[in-house]
């Protein structure tokens, strides 16, 4: 029945609750970092930032986002366990799409590659080497916002939409949670790399996503403690 969860998933669902808390913390830190230290626009500025403060350079290249997506894996697993009684097939599709999307994200993040290139740039002995390293840095930025990232972004939007529809059909979650998830998923359909429109929609999707996490966290803890 849609109102009953197998007790063997209890621990996983509780872990998902902790992952939601971690993701909320990571998101807040990322927002603060971006407001106080806006990321540079050019490869040279990024190289200079890495040389002045390597940690801040990594944060500017979404280091926290890597941790965010790791927490998201646990959230997806918990939601799969909680929503499987509603529709096992749809829950599995959402889980697979989400995990494939996250797997695509990791190689798209070139933060440590940029750190290495910045160090090589600082040690370059002539202008030709510096020019080559700047070109390599530009390639890293192209990968950073390229196909793998777009696959990650769209797959996770679809995952969130499926999850939200399942939540809407489940008696274990509130309608508000489903609405917030649907709103965030719809706004995420267009990747943030798609110019001004994509960036605007990406920022707009952040609010319903944060509300979704806030609302779903206590529910996952309660379901983990009492699956039925």
C-alpha positions in Angstrom: 0.0 0.0 0.0 1.1 3.6 -0.7 0.9 4.4 3.0 3.3 1.6 4.1 7.0 1.4 3.7 9.1 -1.7 4.2 10.9 -1.4 7.5 14.2 -2.6 6.0 14.4 0.9 4.3 14.1 2.8 7.7 17.8 3.4 8.1 18.2 4.6 4.5 15.3 7.0 4.9 16.8 8.5 8.1 20.2 8.9 6.3 18.3 10.8 3.6 17.0 13.2 6.3 20.5 13.9 7.5 21.6 14.4 3.8 18.8 17.0 3.5 20.2 18.9 6.5 23.7 18.7 5.0 22.5 19.9 1.7 20.8 22.9 3.3 24.0 23.8 5.1 26.1 23.4 1.9 23.6 25.5 0.0 23.7 28.4 2.5 27.5 28.3 2.5 27.6 28.4 -1.3 25.2 31.4 -1.4 27.2 33.3 1.2 30.5 32.6 -0.7 29.0 33.7 -4.0 27.6 36.9 -2.5 30.8 37.9 -0.7 33.3 36.7 -3.3 31.6 36.7 -6.7 33.4 34.2 -9.1 35.8 35.7 -11.6 34.7 36.0 -15.2 38.0 35.2 -17.1 40.6 32.4 -17.0 43.3 34.9 -16.0 41.3 36.2 -13.1 40.6 32.6 -11.9 44.3 31.8 -12.1 45.1 34.9 -10.1 42.5 34.0 -7.5 43.9 30.4 -7.2 47.4 31.9 -6.6 46.1 34.2 -3.9 43.7 31.8 -2.2 43.5 28.3 -3.5 40.5 27.4 -1.3 38.5 30.4 -2.4 39.4 29.5 -6.0 38.0 26.0 -5.5 34.9 27.4 -3.9 34.4 29.7 -6.9 34.6 26.6 -9.1 31.7 25.0 -7.1 33.8 22.8 -4.8 30.8 22.7 -2.3 28.5 21.7 -5.2 30.4 18.4 -5.3 29.5 17.7 -1.7 26.0 18.9 -2.5 25.5 16.3 -5.2 27.0 13.6 -3.0 24.3 14.4 -0.4 21.7 14.4 -3.2 22.5 10.8 -4.0 21.5 9.8 -0.4 18.3 12.0 -0.7 17.3 10.2 -4.0 17.9 6.8 -2.4 15.7 7.8 0.6 12.9 9.1 -1.6 13.1 6.0 -3.8 12.5 3.9 -0.6 9.7 6.2 0.6 7.9 6.4 -2.8 8.4 2.9 -4.1 5.0 1.8 -2.6 3.3 4.5 -4.7 4.8 3.4 -8.0 7.8 1.2 -8.1 8.6 1.6 -11.8 8.4 5.4 -11.7 10.4 5.6 -8.5 13.1 3.4 -10.1 13.2 5.6 -13.3 13.5 8.7 -11.2 16.3 7.2 -9.2 18.3 6.0 -12.2 17.9 9.3 -14.0 19.0 11.2 -10.9 22.1 9.0 -10.3 23.1 9.1 -14.0 22.8 12.9 -13.9 24.9 13.2 -10.8 27.5 10.8 -12.3 27.7 13.1 -15.3 28.3 16.1 -13.1 31.5 15.0 -11.4 33.7 15.0 -14.5 32.2 18.3 -15.5 33.6 20.1 -12.5 37.2 21.1 -13.3 38.0 22.9 -10.1 41.2 20.9 -9.3 42.3 21.0 -13.0 42.1 24.8 -12.9 44.1 24.8 -9.7 46.8 22.8 -11.3 46.8 25.0 -14.4 47.0 28.1 -12.3 50.1 26.8 -10.5 51.7 25.9 -13.9 50.9 29.4 -15.1 52.6 31.0 -12.1 55.7 28.8 -12.8 55.7 29.5 -16.6 59.0 31.0 -17.8 57.8 32.7 -21.0 54.8 34.2 -22.6 54.2 31.2 -25.0 53.8 28.9 -22.1 51.4 31.3 -20.4 49.3 31.6 -23.5 49.1 27.8 -23.9 48.0 27.5 -20.3 45.4 30.2 -20.7 44.0 28.2 -23.6 44.0 25.1 -21.6 42.1 27.0 -18.8 39.6 28.1 -21.4 39.0 24.5 -22.4 38.4 23.6 -18.8 35.8 26.3 -18.5 34.1 25.0 -21.6 33.9 21.5 -20.0 32.7 23.1 -16.8 29.6 24.4 -18.5 29.4 21.9 -21.3 27.4 18.8 -22.3 28.0 16.8 -19.1 26.8 19.6 -17.0 23.7 20.1 -19.1 22.9 16.4 -18.9 23.3 16.5 -15.2 21.0 19.6 -15.0 18.2 18.3 -17.2 18.2 14.8 -15.8 17.9 16.1 -12.3 15.0 18.4 -13.4 13.2 15.4 -14.8 14.0 13.4 -11.7 12.5 16.1 -9.4 9.4 16.3 -11.5 8.8 12.5 -11.3 9.5 12.5 -7.6 7.1 15.4 -7.1 4.2 13.7 -9.0 4.8 10.6 -6.8 4.8 12.7 -3.7 1.5 14.3 -4.8 0.0 10.7 -4.9 1.5 9.6 -1.6 -0.5 10.0 1.7 2.9 10.2 3.5 3.8 13.6 2.2 2.1 17.0 2.1 0.8 18.6 -1.1 2.9 21.6 -0.4 6.1 19.5 -0.7 4.9 18.3 -4.1 4.1 21.8 -5.3 7.5 23.1 -4.3 9.2 20.2 -6.0 7.2 20.7 -9.2 7.9 24.4 -9.2 11.7 23.8 -8.8 11.7 21.1 -11.4 9.9 23.1 -14.0 12.2 26.1 -13.5 15.2 23.7 -14.0 14.1 22.3 -17.3 16.3 24.9 -19.1 19.9 24.5 -18.0 21.6 27.4 -16.2 24.2 27.5 -19.1 21.5 28.7 -21.5 22.4 32.4 -21.3 20.5 34.9 -19.2 17.2 33.0 -19.3 18.8 29.8 -18.0 20.7 31.7 -15.3 17.5 33.5 -14.2 15.4 30.4 -14.1 18.2 28.6 -12.2 18.2 31.3 -9.5 14.4 31.3 -9.4 14.4 27.5 -8.9 16.6 27.8 -5.8 13.8 29.1 -3.5 11.3 26.3 -4.1 14.1 23.8 -3.9 15.2 25.1 -0.5 11.6 25.1 0.8 11.2 21.5 -0.6 14.3 20.4 1.4 13.1 22.1 4.6 9.7 20.5 4.4 10.8 17.1 3.5 13.6 16.8 6.1 11.4 16.2 9.2 9.1 13.9 7.1 12.0 11.7 6.2 13.1 11.5 9.9 9.6 10.6 10.9 9.2 7.9 8.2 12.6 6.5 9.2 11.5 6.2 12.8 8.0 4.9 11.9 7.7 3.6 8.3 4.0 2.7 8.6 
